[in-house]
Every structure is written in C-alpha cells, then in structure tokens.
C-alpha cells in the first residue's frame, strides 16, 4: 500500500518536503494543505514587487500548478488544518465552503510557517496598519501606495523592515524606521557593522529611530501619526515588521512539544517528539551549528534544507540536517550586507572566548575605476583559532564571500588555514590579496 | 650584525618577500634589484589600460617609492643581476651606466619572473610584432593603436591573449585569436566550459582560429598579414601571447637546480636546493595541492603568497607554502570565467577516477529581472567524494564562488558536505538553492 504523506503548508519548506519525498517514493500519496489562495510563491520577493523592481505579484510564483501535477502532488489551497490527532494519525481540515474533513496520514509534515507578530500597541486596529508576510499583505501595501500614501512608519529594523523601507522610499514615500534595539539588523550584524548600513540608509533619506518603541498609533479611523520616543510622527501608513512568530497552535493543541524558541522541537531528522510527525521551516526549532543551542532562524534557505531532509527521510532514505549557520544577505539601495555563523554579540552572550578582526578593502583592484568599499569582520574562537562567524558590508560581491566563509566554518577552517587560502584574482573583480585572507591574517596577529 | 637580504626582482613576489621579511626583522638590510625602470606595478592591469578602462599606465603602480622608503627597502631600478655566486654568497649586477658591482647576501630571493616566449616563427623580427608582459610592452601596443592600427592577430588564447583581445576590440580593432589547442583557455577550463566563453567572444566579433599555429608573419618591414592554417589574415599588429617562460638563466648559471616545469625547484619553505637561496613567483616551481606534482602556475596571487612565505622564513618565523590550487578568474566583456583545483582534462591525464557534474542556473532569483546565466562544473574524486576542481562561467558573481570552492577543496569538503551547505540568499543576488549546492547534489546522484 502506498504511504500517505500529508504536509500542512505549501511554500518553501512544505513543497521541498513534498518534492524530496516524491524523488525517493514514486508511489506515495502526497497531499499539501494550505489556507492561502496561492501556493509556492516567494515571500522574499515581496519587497521587490512593492519597489517596482519586479513587475507584478504573480511573478513571485515559483511553483506553478503544473509543477504539482508533474510530481503528482495533491495540492489543496484555501483549506485550513484545524486539528492534528496524533493517536489516530489524522488531521482535520476545513474547506473554503466550511466543510470539515478528516484526512489520514502515515507521515505528517508540519510546515505551518510563521505569522507577523503585532505587539499590543494602542490603536493597532486602525486603517493603514499593515504587515508584510503574505501575498495579501503585499497587495494591501501596494494598494495603499497607489491610493496616495506619502509617508510610512515601519516598526522593526530587521530584514523585512529595511527591505520594505527601501521599497517604499523608492516609491517616493517618506520612511521612518523605529527599532527597539539600539542598532538596525540586530539579528544579522554587530553594532559597528550595522552602523555602516544605517549611514547608507540615512543618506538616502530613511530615518532610523533606534532604541525606541512605538507607543501609540494615532488617528481617527485611519492612521495619521504615531507616537514613539515621546514624539509624534506624521504617517499615512504604519507597517508592523516587528518580527514573526512560529505558527504552533496546531502542534500545541495536538500535544507536540514546543522548544525554548517557541517553535516546534525537532531532531536532526526533522522529526518532532511524536512518531511520524515532522516539522520544517519557519515553525520548526533546530540547532545552531556553532552554539549547539536551539534556534528558529526563519530563513528561506534553512526552510528548503529542512524540507529536503524531512522529505528524504519520509521517502525512506536516511538524511540528517546538519544545523544552522544562518547565512543571510540583503541588498539595500547600493549596499549589500550579510553574515554567517555567530556575531561578536552572540559569542559574548554565549561566553565563547573570541578574537575579532575587521578590515576595510575594495571590491576591485585599488587602481581600477568604480571599485566599491568592502568591510569584513571575522569572529574567531580563541581556544582553537577556528572561524566561527563573519559579517560583510560592501558595495558588491558580498553574497558569495558569505558563502565562502560559511563553507570555511562548516569545514572547521582556522584563521591560520584561511590566511593561506588560494584565491582568484583579476583587477575588475577583486584585489590581489583577498580581503577575507587579510582579515584572517589580522586575526592571527591578535591571537599571537 | 643585521642580515643582508637581496631580492632579484621588484614586482609582486619580490616586494611581498621584502615586506614580509621586514615585518619580522626590523634591522635587516633589504635590497631589491630590478632591471626595469618601474618597480611594483601590476602586470595584470595592463590590458585594462589598453582598453581605456584605466586612464593611464602610471595608475598601475601599486607600490610607490614612498612605500620602499617607509619600509626601508633599498630599491635599485635599471640594475641588472648578471651572476649569482652561491659559494661566495654574492650577486653581480650591472647598472645602467654599465658599472659592475658585487653585492653580498646572507639570504637571496630569486624573483626574476618570466618573459614572453616567442616561438621561432618566420618574420618575427618585423615591426608590429609585439608582446604584452611589461609596462614597456603595454606602452608599445598603446602607441600602435594611437598610430592607427586597425586589426590585430593574437597568438595564444590564454588569459593575456583573451584579455588583450577584448581590449583591442573595445578600441575598435578587428581581432583574430589563433590558438594551437582545439579550445580557448586550455589552462583554465575544459572544452565544454571554454566553448561558452568562445561563443561570447565571437558574438562580440572576436574571431577564434583554434587548432592552428601561426606559420609565418608576412609584410615588408612591417607586419601586413599572417599565415595560419594555410590561410592569410590581414593584420597591422601581431601580438605574441603564446605564454611566458620562467627566467631561470641566472639560476642555471649558478648551479641552482631547475625542475621539470623548467622553473626553479623549491620546497615548502620556498627554498631552492641551495642553502639561503629562495625562489618565488613566476620563476619558481612549486607543488599542486591536488596532484602533488610540480607546477609553475605564474599567477599573481600565487606569487604574493610565495613571496610572503619566503620573506617570513627569512625574517626568522617558520612558514610553509601550502601548495597551489591555481584559482583563477577573468572578465571578458560581459562574462566572467574562473576555475580552481583541477579540470576534468587534468584529472583524466593524472588517472584520477572522477565524477563530473554541471548545472545551469542564474545569478539572481529566477523571477528577478536582469538575472544572468551561470554555469558551474564540479570535478569530484570518485574514491573519496572530495571536491577536487571547479569551473564557473557566468554573467556575474563568479570570482567569490571560485573562492568558496577553493576553500572547500582546501578543507577537503566532500560533495556530500557541499550538498548540505548553509548558503545565503536574497532575490537580487542569488537563487534560494545555491547553484554550487545543486551541482554537489547532482554529483552525489552520479556517485550512487
């Protein structure tokens, strides 16, 4: 009898789980359940439709219906999973027509993702208070711009907040970003590196109000201003980019254990504590490669890797998820910023003895026109000289350097190794001495 | 007594040796000898001055005279080393005024580089027959263009030949490149990857005549045409980019052993077989990281790494050169091409059992406008699943991927590791599934 695989969620993690299971098991009955109208679209692309870089929201559909048909995946959109019964091995769903159905499973994958978390701010029910998580959210922001919004306050200076801030700025809106932490991108960068990015944003007329929370959203029915740090800021839109929270209600109700990050606990096989139930993507807690502590990084790349691991195991081939370095990158106007492994801040918090080195360099040979600045920071474990984290801010060529340093961390490269690395060079693309190598050399000097 | 360090050669390798020695030994007397008028310039930048991307040759001077003064390096330009006496530990030099001097050394570094090799083609003494190795060579080509040259034949489709071909094409010359091998970039790429680059060059009107040698250079005093493959090609310039040969005459005359690559034999400390004599850069033979065979890669990055190793050892701190992966990259019009480790061709020649995987992808998310094509080829050792080579051709973001794969090879990453790598992603810069990871996955499937 073919096994019945049910996946709750039909975006990055869920679809990857379905696809990977299908590759190993040609006969399984695979069903994907999603409450959304559209499955398989890229959330990460939303800010770029709003900015106009991508022409329309439909372009974000990475997996067309033909994909599901080709792989014989039974996709059920606008269908809400309302309960999991781990004893009977069934899930209960409700269709758009409010019909209740019981669906049995042999293997269940929870890929319920995360939702925007809106702190309980006074006035948050007003018109003009928006999120950016789903296609629907994106379309609402787009509509507000088309309706003539001239200014926006964004709460949260994480990736989504900043990428959306840039998009709104490019659309001509006056943008102020309010962040409770004393720096932008607190998950991604240390304060010294974040400051470079902040300066770039401010040069482009994005205001950053740090170390402050939004206290109240003012206006009649519609947002007219917000109060933050004791001041009033006029704004047509208030956008909540405070962060997302793993969608765990279904799991909690079913008795599936939740971890300390408030996401669903998993092991290296992406199994939850309950037999035959997996969790992947933004709702799943996993382990950090360096700290070995629980983490729920809520990144697309981690989601697909977890989905693949779960799907491969369900398909009958043993596969382990190797942990999270949380390699991340973003582009904001003319600057790219990225990181991998742990920051200085996280190292200190975890009482890991470190040495830090930072170099300023250029993205091309010094004498080559249009070379852009590049700053690299390495975090090195003092005890072993291993590279354990890296941050880069620069005008170009940041992403693949982050990948290079991620590989280095994964393979336990010491800065002694890195200082001797064999790198490629050509004047239009880099310096003779690769800045990553120079940063390793500088770390070595500090270690002596 | 301070030690006397003498370095023959004052470009990448020589200056790096001098600088590294100085860092470890504050009192040494360090002398650099060069027959050239200018020291410390970037040869790799020459094609970009000819193309006009860089405004003048002077911009290529990476180390101004102030640098030598600051580090107290005694720089002697237009001074030719004519003999080494390894018993007396002296070298003999001749100044521009033809004065002969004997200079004693405690440690000697031979960084004599390489010169263009001109095969014995009939007619090679004619006006309009040029090389591209030194600043002088660059200025001659520049002058020929300014004098109205309309067409050029370049012998050799290596890095210099192609980069110069692009430069001349951008200056409006009709360019034909003749190459004896049946493909372009034979040192860098396998034929399948090289073909992509060739097509790009041909679309820009550079002719490639492969599998043919130049048989004769025709014309009265001046080049008017060349004969190749039985045909006659009209040309105002004939440029020899056949390759370079290590300058070893001084070493040979002094009885310093030469290796099978016809460069000076060295060990991991960059010592020659003679006590207190080192060789670095384009004149030095070293060991390949994968094949463990002698190699003389004649790359700027290798030169500086070797110079640093020799200088550090001379300065009294033990340092080993870890071998060559020959990571290389070039930009030709709108395409970047690079490689690291060994090619399929070299693996087969060395009877290494391999699996090869190739993926086509894009440089941005598929839905993001202006994504450019990217092709990655991995060479994997069958016995151990280790990555041992990689080649990439793409519209952008090639260089740092080559570095990433170089780190992977250095740290003995298997494709099983690489298929699980934690990579960074953002729609304007890359795909969710990094193409390097997909290529590893494909290699894994072939290994099963």
Interface residues (C-beta under 8 A of the other chain):
Chain A: X12 X42 X44 X45 X48 X53 X54 X55 X59 X60 X62 X289 X299 X300 X301 X302 X304 X305 X321 X322 X323 X324 X325 X326 X327 X328 X329 X330 X331 X336 X338 X340 X365 X366 X367 X368 X369 X397 X398 X399 X400 X401 X402 X403 X404 X406 X407 X408 X410 X411 X412 X413 X417 X418 X420 X421 X422 X423 X424 X425 X426 X427 X428 X429 X430 X432 X433 X434 X436
Chain B: X12 X42 X44 X45 X48 X53 X54 X55 X59 X60 X62 X289 X299 X300 X301 X302 X304 X305 X321 X322 X323 X324 X325 X326 X327 X328 X329 X330 X331 X336 X338 X340 X365 X366 X367 X368 X369 X397 X398 X399 X400 X401 X402 X403 X404 X406 X407 X408 X410 X411 X412 X413 X417 X418 X420 X421 X422 X423 X424 X425 X426 X427 X428 X429 X430 X432 X433 X434 X436
